[in-house]
């Protein structure tokens, strides 16, 4: 089966970030914690690169959530195609990108789901 995947569009400008926040509010499947984490994450998006790299502890503090709630929220945002997560590796924070135009659910490969789990679960909280 040949499936055409659309290329995701990422939020970089303040207007794009606001559009992403509005899309989050309109998403019926998102939990309150996921909306709160996403809103906190949006404050860290670099307008030149489109990346954000706050630690899990910082996201937990800003969103007034526990670390486990932040991990679940990030996993939910990524599974819905609203967030792209790049694993940070050893002692580095993950990098996040807000997705404006989602990749079709049919074209998401099974390997990406495992990569999201690994990125969220394997992330080390930043040292104090």
N, CA, C and O atoms as CSV, one atom per row, in Angstrom:
chain,resi,resn,atom,element,x,y,z
A,1,UNK,N,N,0.828,-1.180,0.000
A,1,UNK,CA,C,0.000,0.000,0.000
A,1,UNK,C,C,0.870,1.240,0.000
A,1,UNK,O,O,1.738,1.406,0.857
A,2,UNK,N,N,0.641,2.062,-0.917
A,2,UNK,CA,C,1.356,3.323,-0.992
A,2,UNK,C,C,0.471,4.417,-0.416
A,2,UNK,O,O,-0.603,4.708,-0.943
A,3,UNK,N,N,0.934,5.013,0.664
A,3,UNK,CA,C,0.157,6.064,1.303
A,3,UNK,C,C,0.937,7.361,1.216
A,3,UNK,O,O,2.141,7.393,1.471
A,4,UNK,N,N,0.262,8.403,0.865
A,4,UNK,CA,C,0.887,9.700,0.753
A,4,UNK,C,C,0.821,10.386,2.108
A,4,UNK,O,O,-0.260,10.630,2.642
A,5,UNK,N,N,1.983,10.693,2.653
A,5,UNK,CA,C,2.041,11.372,3.951
A,5,UNK,C,C,2.194,12.869,3.717
A,5,UNK,O,O,3.008,13.303,2.902
A,6,UNK,N,N,1.407,13.642,4.435
A,6,UNK,CA,C,1.560,15.088,4.350
A,6,UNK,C,C,2.702,15.497,5.268
A,6,UNK,O,O,2.901,14.903,6.328
A,7,UNK,N,N,3.430,16.489,4.867
A,7,UNK,CA,C,4.540,16.977,5.662
A,7,UNK,C,C,3.987,17.878,6.756
A,7,UNK,O,O,3.225,18.802,6.472
A,8,UNK,N,N,4.366,17.616,8.014
A,8,UNK,CA,C,3.830,18.454,9.088
A,8,UNK,C,C,4.360,19.877,9.005
A,8,UNK,O,O,5.505,20.103,8.613
A,9,UNK,N,N,3.526,20.821,9.373
A,9,UNK,CA,C,3.914,22.228,9.439
A,9,UNK,C,C,4.068,22.553,10.919
A,9,UNK,O,O,3.197,22.238,11.729
A,10,UNK,N,N,5.189,23.189,11.265
A,10,UNK,CA,C,5.479,23.463,12.667
A,10,UNK,C,C,5.241,24.926,13.007
A,10,UNK,O,O,5.411,25.807,12.165
A,11,UNK,N,N,4.849,25.174,14.249
A,11,UNK,CA,C,4.614,26.529,14.730
A,11,UNK,C,C,5.949,27.191,15.045
A,11,UNK,O,O,6.735,26.670,15.837
A,12,UNK,N,N,6.202,28.335,14.424
A,12,UNK,CA,C,7.437,29.076,14.708
A,12,UNK,C,C,7.140,30.515,15.118
A,12,UNK,O,O,7.730,31.019,16.074
A,13,UNK,N,N,6.255,31.164,14.423
A,13,UNK,CA,C,5.960,32.569,14.737
A,13,UNK,C,C,4.954,32.651,15.878
A,13,UNK,O,O,4.268,31.670,16.165
A,14,UNK,N,N,4.856,33.801,16.529
A,14,UNK,CA,C,3.840,33.958,17.580
A,14,UNK,C,C,2.416,33.692,17.083
A,14,UNK,O,O,1.584,33.174,17.828
A,15,UNK,N,N,2.142,34.042,15.841
A,15,UNK,CA,C,0.810,33.797,15.275
A,15,UNK,C,C,0.580,32.288,15.130
A,15,UNK,O,O,-0.509,31.794,15.421
A,16,UNK,N,N,1.615,31.555,14.676
A,16,UNK,CA,C,1.505,30.104,14.550
A,16,UNK,C,C,1.291,29.451,15.912
A,16,UNK,O,O,0.495,28.522,16.046
A,17,UNK,N,N,2.001,29.940,16.908
A,17,UNK,CA,C,1.883,29.377,18.257
A,17,UNK,C,C,0.470,29.603,18.793
A,17,UNK,O,O,-0.104,28.726,19.439
A,18,UNK,N,N,-0.077,30.770,18.525
A,18,UNK,CA,C,-1.455,31.051,18.940
A,18,UNK,C,C,-2.433,30.135,18.212
A,18,UNK,O,O,-3.390,29.655,18.818
A,19,UNK,N,N,-2.211,29.885,16.928
A,19,UNK,CA,C,-3.057,28.952,16.172
A,19,UNK,C,C,-2.973,27.549,16.768
A,19,UNK,O,O,-3.980,26.847,16.855
A,20,UNK,N,N,-1.764,27.141,17.180
A,20,UNK,CA,C,-1.571,25.828,17.793
A,20,UNK,C,C,-2.326,25.742,19.116
A,20,UNK,O,O,-2.962,24.730,19.410
A,21,UNK,N,N,-2.253,26.802,19.909
A,21,UNK,CA,C,-2.968,26.822,21.186
A,21,UNK,C,C,-4.485,26.729,20.969
A,21,UNK,O,O,-5.183,26.045,21.716
A,22,UNK,N,N,-4.977,27.413,19.953
A,22,UNK,CA,C,-6.413,27.338,19.640
A,22,UNK,C,C,-6.805,25.942,19.184
A,22,UNK,O,O,-7.883,25.456,19.526
A,23,UNK,N,N,-5.934,25.291,18.411
A,23,UNK,CA,C,-6.203,23.921,17.969
A,23,UNK,C,C,-6.240,22.975,19.173
A,23,UNK,O,O,-7.026,22.027,19.196
A,24,UNK,N,N,-5.398,23.232,20.160
A,24,UNK,CA,C,-5.399,22.413,21.376
A,24,UNK,C,C,-6.725,22.540,22.113
A,24,UNK,O,O,-7.287,21.551,22.584
A,25,UNK,N,N,-7.210,23.759,22.205
A,25,UNK,CA,C,-8.481,24.001,22.906
A,25,UNK,C,C,-9.646,23.325,22.203
A,25,UNK,O,O,-10.618,22.926,22.845
A,26,UNK,N,N,-9.553,23.198,20.895
A,26,UNK,CA,C,-10.639,22.605,20.110
A,26,UNK,C,C,-10.556,21.081,20.056
A,26,UNK,O,O,-11.489,20.436,19.578
A,27,UNK,N,N,-9.469,20.497,20.533
A,27,UNK,CA,C,-9.280,19.045,20.474
A,27,UNK,C,C,-10.048,18.371,21.616
A,27,UNK,O,O,-9.684,18.532,22.781
A,28,UNK,N,N,-11.112,17.615,21.292
A,28,UNK,CA,C,-11.952,17.044,22.346
A,28,UNK,C,C,-11.293,15.917,23.147
A,28,UNK,O,O,-11.703,15.649,24.277
A,29,UNK,N,N,-10.287,15.258,22.586
A,29,UNK,CA,C,-9.679,14.113,23.257
A,29,UNK,C,C,-8.601,14.500,24.269
A,29,UNK,O,O,-8.156,13.654,25.045
A,30,UNK,N,N,-8.180,15.753,24.272
A,30,UNK,CA,C,-7.102,16.167,25.172
A,30,UNK,C,C,-7.587,16.295,26.613
A,30,UNK,O,O,-8.673,16.810,26.878
A,31,UNK,N,N,-6.769,15.820,27.522
A,31,UNK,CA,C,-7.078,15.984,28.939
A,31,UNK,C,C,-6.695,17.395,29.371
A,31,UNK,O,O,-5.973,18.102,28.668
A,32,UNK,N,N,-7.186,17.785,30.527
A,32,UNK,CA,C,-6.850,19.099,31.070
A,32,UNK,C,C,-5.338,19.213,31.293
A,32,UNK,O,O,-4.738,20.249,31.008
A,33,UNK,N,N,-4.734,18.144,31.803
A,33,UNK,CA,C,-3.288,18.143,32.051
A,33,UNK,C,C,-2.510,18.330,30.747
A,33,UNK,O,O,-1.517,19.056,30.716
A,34,UNK,N,N,-2.953,17.685,29.684
A,34,UNK,CA,C,-2.269,17.810,28.393
A,34,UNK,C,C,-2.369,19.238,27.863
A,34,UNK,O,O,-1.404,19.762,27.307
A,35,UNK,N,N,-3.528,19.867,28.032
A,35,UNK,CA,C,-3.676,21.270,27.603
A,35,UNK,C,C,-2.765,22.177,28.411
A,35,UNK,O,O,-2.136,23.085,27.867
A,36,UNK,N,N,-2.697,21.930,29.700
A,36,UNK,CA,C,-1.865,22.742,30.584
A,36,UNK,C,C,-0.377,22.589,30.251
A,36,UNK,O,O,0.357,23.576,30.213
A,37,UNK,N,N,0.061,21.364,30.014
A,37,UNK,CA,C,1.458,21.110,29.649
A,37,UNK,C,C,1.767,21.744,28.295
A,37,UNK,O,O,2.824,22.352,28.122
A,38,UNK,N,N,0.856,21.607,27.338
A,38,UNK,CA,C,1.072,22.185,26.007
A,38,UNK,C,C,1.150,23.709,26.070
A,38,UNK,O,O,1.974,24.322,25.391
A,39,UNK,N,N,0.295,24.310,26.881
A,39,UNK,CA,C,0.335,25.760,27.031
A,39,UNK,C,C,1.652,26.197,27.656
A,39,UNK,O,O,2.253,27.181,27.225
A,40,UNK,N,N,2.098,25.468,28.670
A,40,UNK,CA,C,3.394,25.779,29.289
A,40,UNK,C,C,4.526,25.602,28.289
A,40,UNK,O,O,5.445,26.419,28.229
A,41,UNK,N,N,4.457,24.540,27.509
A,41,UNK,CA,C,5.485,24.272,26.507
A,41,UNK,C,C,5.539,25.372,25.451
A,41,UNK,O,O,6.616,25.708,24.960
A,42,UNK,N,N,4.392,25.932,25.104
A,42,UNK,CA,C,4.351,26.956,24.051
A,42,UNK,C,C,5.137,28.215,24.433
A,42,UNK,O,O,5.565,28.967,23.558
A,43,UNK,N,N,5.324,28.442,25.720
A,43,UNK,CA,C,6.088,29.610,26.163
A,43,UNK,C,C,7.581,29.457,25.907
A,43,UNK,O,O,8.325,30.435,25.984
A,44,UNK,N,N,8.023,28.246,25.604
A,44,UNK,CA,C,9.440,27.982,25.398
A,44,UNK,C,C,9.825,27.837,23.926
A,44,UNK,O,O,10.998,27.622,23.622
A,45,UNK,N,N,8.871,27.949,23.011
A,45,UNK,CA,C,9.155,27.734,21.587
A,45,UNK,C,C,10.017,28.865,21.047
A,45,UNK,O,O,9.676,30.042,21.164
A,46,UNK,N,N,11.141,28.482,20.453
A,46,UNK,CA,C,12.059,29.434,19.845
A,46,UNK,C,C,11.489,29.851,18.494
A,46,UNK,O,O,11.165,28.995,17.672
A,47,UNK,N,N,11.362,31.156,18.254
A,47,UNK,CA,C,10.712,31.625,17.029
A,47,UNK,C,C,11.574,31.438,15.782
A,47,UNK,O,O,11.051,31.507,14.669
A,48,UNK,N,N,12.862,31.206,15.932
A,48,UNK,CA,C,13.705,30.963,14.750
A,48,UNK,C,C,13.722,29.496,14.363
A,48,UNK,O,O,13.580,29.165,13.185
A,49,UNK,N,N,13.893,28.619,15.328
A,49,UNK,CA,C,14.013,27.193,15.020
A,49,UNK,C,C,12.685,26.440,15.137
A,49,UNK,O,O,12.504,25.401,14.503
A,50,UNK,N,N,11.766,26.957,15.938
A,50,UNK,CA,C,10.504,26.259,16.164
A,50,UNK,C,C,10.605,25.178,17.224
A,50,UNK,O,O,9.624,24.482,17.488
A,51,UNK,N,N,11.769,25.026,17.834
A,51,UNK,CA,C,11.970,24.013,18.861
A,51,UNK,C,C,11.792,24.604,20.250
A,51,UNK,O,O,12.003,25.796,20.472
A,52,UNK,N,N,11.402,23.749,21.170
A,52,UNK,CA,C,11.373,24.086,22.596
A,52,UNK,C,C,12.087,22.945,23.305
A,52,UNK,O,O,11.949,21.789,22.904
A,53,UNK,N,N,12.844,23.246,24.346
A,53,UNK,CA,C,13.576,22.187,25.042
A,53,UNK,C,C,13.566,22.352,26.565
A,53,UNK,O,O,14.613,22.237,27.202
A,54,UNK,N,N,12.398,22.619,27.155
A,54,UNK,CA,C,12.351,22.679,28.618
A,54,UNK,C,C,12.478,21.265,29.208
A,54,UNK,O,O,12.120,20.279,28.565
A,55,UNK,N,N,12.982,21.189,30.411
A,55,UNK,CA,C,13.072,19.888,31.087
A,55,UNK,C,C,11.678,19.452,31.536
A,55,UNK,O,O,10.748,20.256,31.603
A,56,UNK,N,N,11.560,18.173,31.838
A,56,UNK,CA,C,10.285,17.662,32.338
A,56,UNK,C,C,9.943,18.322,33.668
A,56,UNK,O,O,8.780,18.628,33.933
A,57,UNK,N,N,10.942,18.540,34.494
A,57,UNK,CA,C,10.713,19.185,35.790
A,57,UNK,C,C,10.190,20.613,35.601
A,57,UNK,O,O,9.286,21.043,36.317
A,58,UNK,N,N,10.755,21.341,34.643
A,58,UNK,CA,C,10.287,22.701,34.361
A,58,UNK,C,C,8.846,22.688,33.879
A,58,UNK,O,O,8.037,23.509,34.313
A,59,UNK,N,N,8.519,21.756,32.979
A,59,UNK,CA,C,7.135,21.652,32.495
A,59,UNK,C,C,6.182,21.298,33.639
A,59,UNK,O,O,5.063,21.805,33.702
A,60,UNK,N,N,6.631,20.432,34.533
A,60,UNK,CA,C,5.794,20.058,35.669
A,60,UNK,C,C,5.545,21.260,36.571
A,60,UNK,O,O,4.428,21.478,37.042
A,61,UNK,N,N,6.589,22.030,36.801
A,61,UNK,CA,C,6.450,23.200,37.677
A,61,UNK,C,C,5.540,24.245,37.035
A,61,UNK,O,O,4.651,24.785,37.695
A,62,UNK,N,N,5.758,24.531,35.755
A,62,UNK,CA,C,4.968,25.561,35.063
A,62,UNK,C,C,3.504,25.175,34.897
A,62,UNK,O,O,2.619,26.028,34.967
A,63,UNK,N,N,3.250,23.883,34.677
A,63,UNK,CA,C,1.873,23.439,34.457
A,63,UNK,C,C,1.194,22.987,35.750
A,63,UNK,O,O,0.034,22.575,35.746
A,64,UNK,N,N,1.944,23.071,36.862
A,64,UNK,CA,C,1.436,22.649,38.171
A,64,UNK,C,C,0.935,21.203,38.127
A,64,UNK,O,O,-0.155,20.887,38.605
A,65,UNK,N,N,1.764,20.335,37.539
A,65,UNK,CA,C,1.448,18.913,37.389
A,65,UNK,C,C,2.610,18.086,37.923
A,65,UNK,O,O,3.705,18.605,38.144
A,66,UNK,N,N,2.363,16.806,38.125
A,66,UNK,CA,C,3.434,15.901,38.540
A,66,UNK,C,C,4.243,15.486,37.315
A,66,UNK,O,O,3.803,15.670,36.180
A,67,UNK,N,N,5.431,14.922,37.552
A,67,UNK,CA,C,6.263,14.456,36.441
A,67,UNK,C,C,5.545,13.365,35.644
A,67,UNK,O,O,5.612,13.349,34.415
A,68,UNK,N,N,4.859,12.456,36.338
A,68,UNK,CA,C,4.158,11.391,35.623
A,68,UNK,C,C,3.015,11.953,34.770
A,68,UNK,O,O,2.754,11.444,33.680
A,69,UNK,N,N,2.341,12.983,35.249
A,69,UNK,CA,C,1.275,13.621,34.459
A,69,UNK,C,C,1.846,14.308,33.227
A,69,UNK,O,O,1.242,14.276,32.154
A,70,UNK,N,N,3.012,14.930,33.382
A,70,UNK,CA,C,3.664,15.584,32.241
A,70,UNK,C,C,4.041,14.544,31.196
A,70,UNK,O,O,3.826,14.758,30.003
A,71,UNK,N,N,4.601,13.420,31.630
A,71,UNK,CA,C,4.974,12.359,30.685
A,71,UNK,C,C,3.752,11.824,29.946
A,71,UNK,O,O,3.797,11.620,28.732
A,72,UNK,N,N,2.656,11.596,30.678
A,72,UNK,CA,C,1.423,11.124,30.033
A,72,UNK,C,C,0.886,12.163,29.060
A,72,UNK,O,O,0.422,11.815,27.975
A,73,UNK,N,N,0.945,13.436,29.439
A,73,UNK,CA,C,0.437,14.510,28.575
A,73,UNK,C,C,1.252,14.606,27.291
A,73,UNK,O,O,0.688,14.741,26.206
A,74,UNK,N,N,2.570,14.535,27.408
A,74,UNK,CA,C,3.427,14.602,26.218
A,74,UNK,C,C,3.161,13.421,25.293
A,74,UNK,O,O,3.126,13.569,24.071
A,75,UNK,N,N,2.978,12.255,25.888
A,75,UNK,CA,C,2.680,11.058,25.107
A,75,UNK,C,C,1.353,11.222,24.366
A,75,UNK,O,O,1.240,10.845,23.199
A,76,UNK,N,N,0.343,11.787,25.047
A,76,UNK,CA,C,-0.958,12.004,24.418
A,76,UNK,C,C,-0.861,13.021,23.288
A,76,UNK,O,O,-1.421,12.807,22.213
A,77,UNK,N,N,-0.155,14.127,23.520
A,77,UNK,CA,C,0.004,15.152,22.481
A,77,UNK,C,C,0.706,14.579,21.250
A,77,UNK,O,O,0.323,14.875,20.118
A,78,UNK,N,N,1.727,13.762,21.472
A,78,UNK,CA,C,2.451,13.159,20.352
A,78,UNK,C,C,1.587,12.132,19.627
A,78,UNK,O,O,1.614,12.061,18.398
A,79,UNK,N,N,0.821,11.336,20.370
A,79,UNK,CA,C,-0.005,10.312,19.725
A,79,UNK,C,C,-1.132,10.931,18.899
A,79,UNK,O,O,-1.582,10.336,17.920
A,80,UNK,N,N,-1.589,12.120,19.289
A,80,UNK,CA,C,-2.623,12.811,18.512
A,80,UNK,C,C,-2.037,13.617,17.348
A,80,UNK,O,O,-2.780,14.209,16.565
A,81,UNK,N,N,-0.727,13.636,17.239
A,81,UNK,CA,C,-0.084,14.343,16.137
A,81,UNK,C,C,0.034,15.837,16.349
A,81,UNK,O,O,0.257,16.580,15.394
A,82,UNK,N,N,-0.110,16.292,17.585
A,82,UNK,CA,C,-0.025,17.724,17.883
A,82,UNK,C,C,1.375,18.157,18.309
A,82,UNK,O,O,1.658,19.351,18.401
A,83,UNK,N,N,2.242,17.194,18.565
A,83,UNK,CA,C,3.576,17.494,19.067
A,83,UNK,C,C,4.567,16.486,18.513
A,83,UNK,O,O,4.283,15.289,18.460
A,84,UNK,N,N,5.724,16.968,18.103
A,84,UNK,CA,C,6.798,16.097,17.671
A,84,UNK,C,C,7.863,16.119,18.767
A,84,UNK,O,O,8.270,17.186,19.228
A,85,UNK,N,N,8.311,14.926,19.182
A,85,UNK,CA,C,9.308,14.821,20.243
A,85,UNK,C,C,10.567,14.188,19.681
A,85,UNK,O,O,10.526,13.109,19.090
A,86,UNK,N,N,11.694,14.876,19.874
A,86,UNK,CA,C,12.997,14.324,19.510
A,86,UNK,C,C,13.727,13.989,20.799
A,86,UNK,O,O,13.967,14.875,21.619
A,87,UNK,N,N,14.086,12.710,20.995
A,87,UNK,CA,C,14.750,12.330,22.241
A,87,UNK,C,C,16.043,13.100,22.445
A,87,UNK,O,O,16.801,13.337,21.505
A,88,UNK,N,N,16.278,13.483,23.689
A,88,UNK,CA,C,17.459,14.263,24.019
A,88,UNK,C,C,18.695,13.435,24.298
A,88,UNK,O,O,19.813,13.942,24.203
A,89,UNK,N,N,18.518,12.183,24.635
A,89,UNK,CA,C,19.669,11.348,24.938
A,89,UNK,C,C,20.087,11.498,26.393
A,89,UNK,O,O,19.354,12.039,27.220
A,90,UNK,N,N,21.244,11.020,26.671
A,90,UNK,CA,C,21.761,10.996,28.036
A,90,UNK,C,C,22.006,12.411,28.567
A,90,UNK,O,O,22.771,13.181,27.988
A,91,UNK,N,N,21.336,12.738,29.688
A,91,UNK,CA,C,21.519,14.010,30.387
A,91,UNK,C,C,21.170,15.234,29.556
A,91,UNK,O,O,21.632,16.334,29.860
A,92,UNK,N,N,20.378,15.070,28.530
A,92,UNK,CA,C,19.923,16.191,27.711
A,92,UNK,C,C,18.410,16.176,27.660
A,92,UNK,O,O,17.781,15.119,27.724
A,93,UNK,N,N,17.835,17.358,27.546
A,93,UNK,CA,C,16.383,17.425,27.475
A,93,UNK,C,C,15.895,17.052,26.075
A,93,UNK,O,O,16.630,17.170,25.094
A,94,UNK,N,N,14.658,16.607,26.003
A,94,UNK,CA,C,14.033,16.350,24.707
A,94,UNK,C,C,13.826,17.683,23.992
A,94,UNK,O,O,13.802,18.746,24.611
A,95,UNK,N,N,13.678,17.594,22.677
A,95,UNK,CA,C,13.315,18.779,21.887
A,95,UNK,C,C,11.914,18.559,21.366
A,95,UNK,O,O,11.571,17.470,20.907
A,96,UNK,N,N,11.105,19.604,21.441
A,96,UNK,CA,C,9.697,19.512,21.081
A,96,UNK,C,C,9.386,20.505,19.970
A,96,UNK,O,O,9.951,21.598,19.918
A,97,UNK,N,N,8.467,20.101,19.069
A,97,UNK,CA,C,7.982,21.004,18.031
A,97,UNK,C,C,6.465,20.902,17.981
A,97,UNK,O,O,5.902,19.807,17.947
A,98,UNK,N,N,5.816,22.051,17.977
A,98,UNK,CA,C,4.354,22.113,17.900
A,98,UNK,C,C,3.931,21.894,16.448
A,98,UNK,O,O,4.383,22.610,15.555
A,99,UNK,N,N,3.077,20.918,16.215
A,99,UNK,CA,C,2.643,20.557,14.863
A,99,UNK,C,C,1.322,21.246,14.551
A,99,UNK,O,O,0.322,21.035,15.237
A,100,UNK,N,N,1.328,22.076,13.504
A,100,UNK,CA,C,0.100,22.757,13.068
A,100,UNK,C,C,-0.715,21.873,12.143
A,100,UNK,O,O,-1.911,21.673,12.353
A,101,UNK,N,N,-0.065,21.348,11.126
A,101,UNK,CA,C,-0.745,20.469,10.174
A,101,UNK,C,C,-0.300,19.053,10.491
A,101,UNK,O,O,0.879,18.721,10.369
A,102,UNK,N,N,-1.239,18.231,10.893
A,102,UNK,CA,C,-0.911,16.892,11.348
A,102,UNK,C,C,-0.621,15.945,10.208
A,102,UNK,O,O,-1.158,16.078,9.109
A,103,UNK,N,N,0.239,14.990,10.492
A,103,UNK,CA,C,0.475,13.890,9.573
A,103,UNK,C,C,-0.727,12.977,9.691
A,103,UNK,O,O,-1.209,12.725,10.796
A,104,UNK,N,N,-1.221,12.473,8.559
A,104,UNK,CA,C,-2.394,11.606,8.592
A,104,UNK,C,C,-2.197,10.422,9.516
A,104,UNK,O,O,-1.116,9.834,9.541
A,105,UNK,N,N,-3.213,10.062,10.272
A,105,UNK,CA,C,-3.111,8.965,11.229
A,105,UNK,C,C,-2.767,7.656,10.534
A,105,UNK,O,O,-2.107,6.801,11.124
A,106,UNK,N,N,-3.205,7.486,9.285
A,106,UNK,CA,C,-2.915,6.266,8.543
A,106,UNK,C,C,-1.434,6.148,8.219
A,106,UNK,O,O,-0.919,5.039,8.082
A,107,UNK,N,N,-0.740,7.280,8.095
A,107,UNK,CA,C,0.645,7.230,7.651
A,107,UNK,C,C,1.644,7.167,8.795
A,107,UNK,O,O,2.846,7.045,8.559
A,108,UNK,N,N,1.162,7.248,10.032
A,108,UNK,CA,C,2.069,7.160,11.166
A,108,UNK,C,C,2.540,5.724,11.276
A,108,UNK,O,O,1.726,4.801,11.328
A,109,UNK,N,N,3.841,5.532,11.313
A,109,UNK,CA,C,4.398,4.197,11.361
A,109,UNK,C,C,4.463,3.710,12.798
A,109,UNK,O,O,4.546,4.512,13.728
A,110,UNK,N,N,4.425,2.412,12.977
A,110,UNK,CA,C,4.467,1.824,14.312
A,110,UNK,C,C,5.768,2.171,15.027
A,110,UNK,O,O,5.781,2.291,16.252
A,111,UNK,N,N,6.836,2.331,14.305
A,111,UNK,CA,C,8.118,2.663,14.907
A,111,UNK,C,C,8.109,4.024,15.583
A,111,UNK,O,O,8.818,4.228,16.568
A,112,UNK,N,N,7.325,4.947,15.073
A,112,UNK,CA,C,7.261,6.273,15.669
A,112,UNK,C,C,6.610,6.219,17.039
A,112,UNK,O,O,7.011,6.958,17.938
A,113,UNK,N,N,5.618,5.365,17.219
A,113,UNK,CA,C,4.965,5.251,18.519
A,113,UNK,C,C,5.956,4.768,19.564
A,113,UNK,O,O,5.963,5.269,20.689
A,114,UNK,N,N,6.789,3.807,19.208
A,114,UNK,CA,C,7.818,3.327,20.129
A,114,UNK,C,C,8.845,4.386,20.429
A,114,UNK,O,O,9.339,4.473,21.553
A,115,UNK,N,N,9.175,5.195,19.442
A,115,UNK,CA,C,10.146,6.269,19.636
A,115,UNK,C,C,9.597,7.312,20.605
A,115,UNK,O,O,10.346,7.847,21.423
A,116,UNK,N,N,8.307,7.606,20.526
A,116,UNK,CA,C,7.688,8.561,21.445
A,116,UNK,C,C,7.754,8.015,22.869
A,116,UNK,O,O,8.108,8.737,23.800
A,117,UNK,N,N,7.409,6.728,23.034
A,117,UNK,CA,C,7.481,6.121,24.368
A,117,UNK,C,C,8.892,6.210,24.925
A,117,UNK,O,O,9.090,6.554,26.090
A,118,UNK,N,N,9.865,5.897,24.089
A,118,UNK,CA,C,11.264,5.929,24.526
A,118,UNK,C,C,11.688,7.347,24.891
A,118,UNK,O,O,12.392,7.540,25.882
A,119,UNK,N,N,11.276,8.335,24.115
A,119,UNK,CA,C,11.673,9.713,24.366
A,119,UNK,C,C,11.063,10.221,25.668
A,119,UNK,O,O,11.742,10.879,26.456
A,120,UNK,N,N,9.795,9.921,25.897
A,120,UNK,CA,C,9.127,10.424,27.097
A,120,UNK,C,C,9.581,9.653,28.326
A,120,UNK,O,O,9.870,10.262,29.356
A,121,UNK,N,N,9.650,8.345,28.247
A,121,UNK,CA,C,10.023,7.536,29.408
A,121,UNK,C,C,11.500,7.619,29.730
A,121,UNK,O,O,11.882,7.558,30.899
A,122,UNK,N,N,12.349,7.758,28.703
A,122,UNK,CA,C,13.790,7.770,28.928
A,122,UNK,C,C,14.349,9.122,29.308
A,122,UNK,O,O,15.535,9.226,29.622
A,123,UNK,N,N,13.543,10.148,29.289
A,123,UNK,CA,C,14.034,11.492,29.602
A,123,UNK,C,C,14.369,11.592,31.073
A,123,UNK,O,O,13.604,11.144,31.928
A,124,UNK,N,N,15.502,12.175,31.362
A,124,UNK,CA,C,15.934,12.380,32.733
A,124,UNK,C,C,15.495,13.767,33.177
A,124,UNK,O,O,15.677,14.731,32.433
A,125,UNK,N,N,14.917,13.895,34.377
A,125,UNK,CA,C,14.603,15.234,34.877
A,125,UNK,C,C,15.899,16.009,35.067
A,125,UNK,O,O,16.923,15.437,35.440
A,126,UNK,N,N,15.851,17.282,34.814
A,126,UNK,CA,C,17.036,18.123,34.933
A,126,UNK,C,C,17.480,18.206,36.393
A,126,UNK,O,O,16.658,18.192,37.309
A,127,UNK,N,N,18.779,18.292,36.589
A,127,UNK,CA,C,19.323,18.422,37.935
A,127,UNK,C,C,18.961,19.777,38.511
A,127,UNK,O,O,18.826,20.761,37.783
A,128,UNK,N,N,18.808,19.815,39.804
A,128,UNK,CA,C,18.409,21.087,40.446
A,128,UNK,C,C,19.524,22.060,40.496
A,128,UNK,O,O,19.354,23.169,41.002
